[in-house]
Amino acid sequence: EVQLQASGGGSVQAGGSLRLSCAASGFAFSDYAISWIRQAPGKEREGISCIGNRDNSTYYVDSVKGRFIISNDNNKNMVYLQMNNLKPEDTAVYYCFVGSYRGQGTQVTVSS
């Protein structure tokens, strides 16, 4: 059974940092790409970053480039999202995805 669990969210002031973690199990972790997606109230779901666990290739949406860093640990089946210089518009529930599987999200709230 594929399981994904995001954690590490919280409330910070603008300019602050948070590190999200995604614990994965139930599939061949190193063969897949893991994505971080966020959804804010009243807004569409937005894919913000992705990492290929086989080659460590990465992708960032323009709105987070230079501020967020995605990384992985194939030995621990973990993916991380280091979020720096957070802005109020980063406020959302953050989820990690693999294929069509989505885990429970973690809330990030950034106050101005």
MARTI-216459 format. One record per residue: x, y, z of N, C-alpha, C in turn; residue number from 0. Coordinates in pm, 1 decimal. Each point is the difference from the previous one (the first is absolute). Last residue first. Layout:
N
- X;Y;Z;X;Y;Z;X;Y;Z;NUM
...
//
This chain:
112
- 193.3;3827.9;762.8;77.5;117.4;-44.7;38.5;87.6;117.4;111
- -78.2;-558.0;-31.8;-64.0;127.5;32.5;90.8;116.5;-39.0;110
- -89.0;-548.4;-126.7;99.8;105.9;4.3;-71.6;132.0;22.4;109
- -73.1;-572.6;33.2;-63.6;131.1;11.2;107.8;105.1;18.3;108
- -93.6;-554.6;-143.6;100.2;106.4;11.4;-74.4;132.6;-0.5;107
- -122.8;-562.9;78.4;-38.6;140.1;-16.2;119.6;92.8;20.2;106
- -45.9;-524.9;-192.5;43.8;75.1;115.9;-23.6;148.6;-25.8;105
- -217.4;-511.6;-196.4;77.4;121.8;-14.8;42.5;60.1;132.0;104
- -92.3;-524.1;-186.0;-59.4;104.6;83.5;89.5;122.2;-4.2;103
- 62.0;-299.3;-421.4;-9.5;-24.8;142.3;-73.7;110.4;71.4;102
- -20.6;-217.5;-518.1;24.3;118.3;79.6;-14.2;-34.2;146.3;101
- 50.9;-236.8;-534.4;-15.0;-14.8;144.0;38.6;129.1;71.9;100
- 29.9;-118.2;-479.0;-132.1;49.4;38.3;-24.3;-9.1;149.9;99
- 492.7;22.7;-153.8;-103.0;-44.8;-93.2;-132.7;62.6;37.1;98
- 257.3;107.2;368.7;70.3;-87.1;-92.4;-105.5;-60.7;-91.0;97
- 44.5;451.4;371.1;-66.1;-88.8;-94.9;102.1;-94.2;-63.6;96
- -94.3;370.3;452.0;93.6;-67.6;-90.1;-76.5;-105.4;-79.3;95
- -163.0;492.6;235.5;-10.3;-144.4;-12.7;118.0;-52.2;-81.0;94
- -202.7;468.1;294.1;101.7;-58.3;-86.5;-10.4;-152.9;5.3;93
- -319.3;466.8;91.2;27.1;-136.2;44.8;93.4;-62.6;-102.5;92
- 10.7;534.7;87.7;-74.0;-106.2;-68.0;18.1;-129.3;78.2;91
- 236.9;523.5;-69.9;-95.0;-64.0;90.5;-87.3;-99.0;-75.4;90
- 327.2;308.8;-186.4;38.3;-141.1;12.2;-94.0;-76.0;93.2;89
- -21.9;476.4;-76.4;-62.2;-74.9;-108.9;44.6;-146.4;-4.5;88
- 188.3;314.6;313.9;-140.4;-32.3;32.7;-68.1;-81.8;-109.8;87
- 522.7;-59.8;35.3;-87.5;114.7;-24.7;-143.8;-37.7;36.6;86
- 557.0;-169.6;105.4;-141.6;-27.9;-23.1;-81.2;128.0;-10.6;85
- 501.7;-151.9;12.8;-59.0;128.7;-39.2;-148.8;-16.7;-32.0;84
- 194.7;-465.0;-5.7;61.8;119.3;56.2;-70.1;125.5;-50.8;83
- -43.6;-573.9;40.3;-67.8;120.2;-46.6;56.3;121.0;74.1;82
- 100.6;-550.8;-130.2;46.4;112.4;81.0;-58.4;126.9;-58.9;81
- -129.3;-532.8;-29.9;-16.9;128.3;-67.5;40.5;108.8;98.5;80
- 69.5;-579.2;-84.4;-7.3;120.7;82.2;-24.4;122.2;-88.5;79
- -44.5;-584.7;22.2;19.5;118.0;-83.1;-23.6;121.7;88.5;78
- 116.8;-568.0;72.8;-48.0;130.3;43.2;26.9;103.9;-108.3;77
- 134.5;-491.3;93.5;-127.7;21.3;-70.5;-65.5;131.1;42.7;76
- 443.9;-178.3;125.9;-107.2;15.3;99.0;-137.9;13.1;-63.9;75
- 400.2;-43.2;-256.9;19.0;-101.7;103.0;-113.5;1.3;102.2;74
- 34.3;323.6;-351.7;-50.5;-128.3;-48.7;17.1;-111.5;102.9;73
- -60.9;533.6;20.5;87.9;-96.3;64.0;-53.6;-138.0;-37.4;72
- -47.4;551.4;-202.2;-49.7;-131.9;38.0;105.5;-78.2;74.6;71
- -185.6;545.6;-157.4;107.0;-98.4;11.4;-59.2;-134.2;40.3;70
- -111.0;563.0;-160.0;-48.6;-136.6;18.5;119.6;-93.5;4.8;69
- -98.7;553.5;92.4;95.3;-102.4;-44.3;-57.2;-137.5;30.9;68
- -152.9;571.4;-53.7;-26.5;-137.0;46.7;105.7;-93.9;-57.0;67
- 24.2;461.8;-107.9;-41.3;2.5;141.2;-16.7;-140.8;57.9;66
- 121.6;99.2;-461.4;90.5;82.6;78.7;-34.6;7.3;147.2;65
- -396.8;-125.1;-312.9;140.9;-11.2;-39.4;85.9;96.7;79.2;64
- -491.2;-48.9;4.6;80.4;-44.2;114.6;147.9;-13.5;-34.2;63
- -345.9;140.0;-316.3;-32.0;75.1;121.3;84.1;-41.9;120.7;62
- 17.3;-219.7;-440.6;68.2;129.3;6.9;-21.0;71.7;133.1;61
- -3.2;-529.3;-8.7;-84.7;100.8;-63.3;63.7;136.2;22.8;60
- 291.7;-453.0;-16.5;-63.8;96.9;88.1;-91.2;90.3;-83.8;59
- 305.7;-506.3;-8.4;-83.7;99.2;-66.8;-58.8;91.4;105.9;58
- 428.9;-406.1;-76.3;-96.4;78.7;76.5;-74.7;97.2;-89.1;57
- 324.6;-497.0;23.2;-41.1;117.2;-75.9;-109.8;72.5;77.4;56
- 240.3;-420.9;118.9;0.7;123.5;77.8;-25.9;124.4;-85.1;55
- -11.6;-485.9;-115.3;110.2;84.1;-49.7;11.6;133.0;72.7;54
- -316.3;-344.3;133.4;101.4;-80.2;-69.9;119.4;85.9;-39.8;53
- -396.3;175.4;208.5;83.6;-70.6;97.1;108.3;-83.9;-67.2;52
- -250.4;467.1;-136.3;12.3;-135.9;-48.8;95.3;-76.1;89.7;51
- -322.0;441.7;110.2;134.5;-55.8;-6.7;-7.8;-142.7;-51.3;50
- -300.8;508.0;40.2;3.5;-143.4;-25.7;145.6;-44.6;-1.7;49
- -380.1;447.7;117.2;133.9;-54.5;-11.9;-7.7;-150.4;-16.6;48
- -389.8;292.7;-1.1;105.6;96.3;23.9;139.9;-55.4;-15.4;47
- -564.1;-42.7;-138.6;121.2;-78.3;12.0;118.9;92.4;12.5;46
- -530.7;85.6;126.8;118.2;47.4;-71.5;117.7;-94.4;25.6;45
- -588.5;59.6;31.1;118.9;-71.7;42.8;118.5;41.9;-87.5;44
- -395.3;352.7;52.1;26.2;-129.9;-59.8;126.6;-61.7;58.9;43
- -308.6;339.1;292.8;91.9;0.9;-114.3;17.8;-141.3;-53.2;42
- -253.6;133.2;398.1;-55.4;72.7;-112.9;86.9;4.5;-122.9;41
- 254.9;-121.2;433.4;-146.7;13.8;-3.6;-46.8;83.2;-118.6;40
- 455.5;-261.8;-59.3;-46.2;106.4;88.0;-151.1;10.2;-10.2;39
- 397.5;-387.5;-109.0;-133.2;51.0;-29.4;-40.8;99.8;105.6;38
- 463.9;-289.1;-232.8;-67.5;74.2;106.8;-136.1;46.4;-47.3;37
- 431.7;-386.5;-94.5;-111.7;74.8;-54.9;-66.9;72.2;115.3;36
- 470.7;-308.2;-146.0;-68.3;79.4;103.4;-104.7;85.8;-70.8;35
- 243.1;-493.1;-156.8;-36.0;140.4;-19.5;-56.5;60.1;128.2;34
- 331.7;-433.7;-201.7;-91.5;45.9;103.7;-23.6;149.0;-20.3;33
- 176.1;-456.1;-312.1;9.9;141.8;31.8;-107.0;34.6;103.2;32
- 242.2;-505.3;-79.1;-106.4;94.6;-27.5;39.0;144.5;28.7;31
- 247.4;-422.4;86.9;-38.8;-6.6;-140.9;-98.0;109.3;-41.0;30
- 173.0;-92.0;452.8;106.4;55.0;-82.6;-34.0;-0.9;-149.3;29
- -305.9;-188.5;334.4;21.8;144.4;14.4;99.7;55.0;-101.2;28
- -336.1;-409.6;2.8;145.5;6.9;-21.7;41.2;146.9;-8.6;27
- -428.8;-136.1;299.8;38.1;-4.0;-140.7;151.8;12.4;-9.3;26
- -240.9;16.7;420.8;-91.1;-79.1;-80.8;29.9;-2.7;-148.6;25
- 117.6;424.6;336.7;15.4;-145.0;12.9;-96.3;-69.2;-95.2;24
- 220.2;526.2;191.5;-65.1;-83.1;-101.0;23.6;-147.8;27.5;23
- 12.2;541.1;219.7;39.6;-138.7;23.6;-80.3;-89.5;-93.1;22
- 148.6;541.1;22.9;-96.4;-94.9;-55.3;56.1;-140.1;20.3;21
- 69.0;547.5;203.2;48.8;-135.5;-25.1;-113.3;-84.2;-56.4;20
- 156.0;563.2;64.8;-100.4;-104.8;-8.1;67.6;-133.4;-28.7;19
- 150.8;493.1;220.3;46.5;-116.4;-75.4;-108.0;-107.3;6.5;18
- 44.3;579.6;48.0;-51.7;-127.7;47.8;59.3;-110.8;-84.7;17
- 62.1;580.1;119.9;30.2;-125.4;-70.0;-70.9;-117.2;66.5;16
- -59.4;590.9;-52.3;43.9;-115.6;75.8;20.3;-123.6;-85.7;15
- -179.4;432.6;-139.9;145.7;-1.4;7.8;56.2;-119.6;74.2;14
- -485.6;152.5;121.9;61.1;19.8;-130.7;151.1;14.2;15.7;13
- -226.1;-268.5;385.8;-13.7;133.3;-55.2;68.4;5.5;-136.2;12
- -227.5;-454.4;206.3;119.0;83.7;7.1;-32.6;139.0;-52.1;11
- -217.1;-526.2;145.7;-28.3;142.0;-20.1;127.4;80.1;18.1;10
- -56.6;-533.2;-175.9;-16.6;82.3;117.8;-34.0;141.9;-37.8;9
- 173.5;-550.3;-183.8;-65.4;128.4;-17.8;-10.6;75.9;131.2;8
- 175.0;-457.0;-75.4;91.6;112.3;12.0;-61.4;136.4;-20.6;7
- -131.8;-503.7;-229.4;6.9;58.8;132.9;93.8;120.4;-4.1;6
- -274.4;-424.8;-318.4;70.0;127.9;6.9;-4.1;53.2;142.6;5
- -50.5;-501.1;-248.9;-36.3;80.6;115.3;85.0;125.2;2.8;4
- -170.3;-464.2;-312.3;78.2;122.4;1.3;-48.3;83.9;116.9;3
- -42.0;-539.2;-230.8;-29.1;96.3;106.8;96.5;116.8;-9.8;2
- -196.0;-480.9;-275.0;75.4;124.8;-7.8;-44.4;93.2;112.4;1
- -11.0;-549.2;-8.4;-83.7;119.2;0.0;87.8;125.0;0.0;0
//
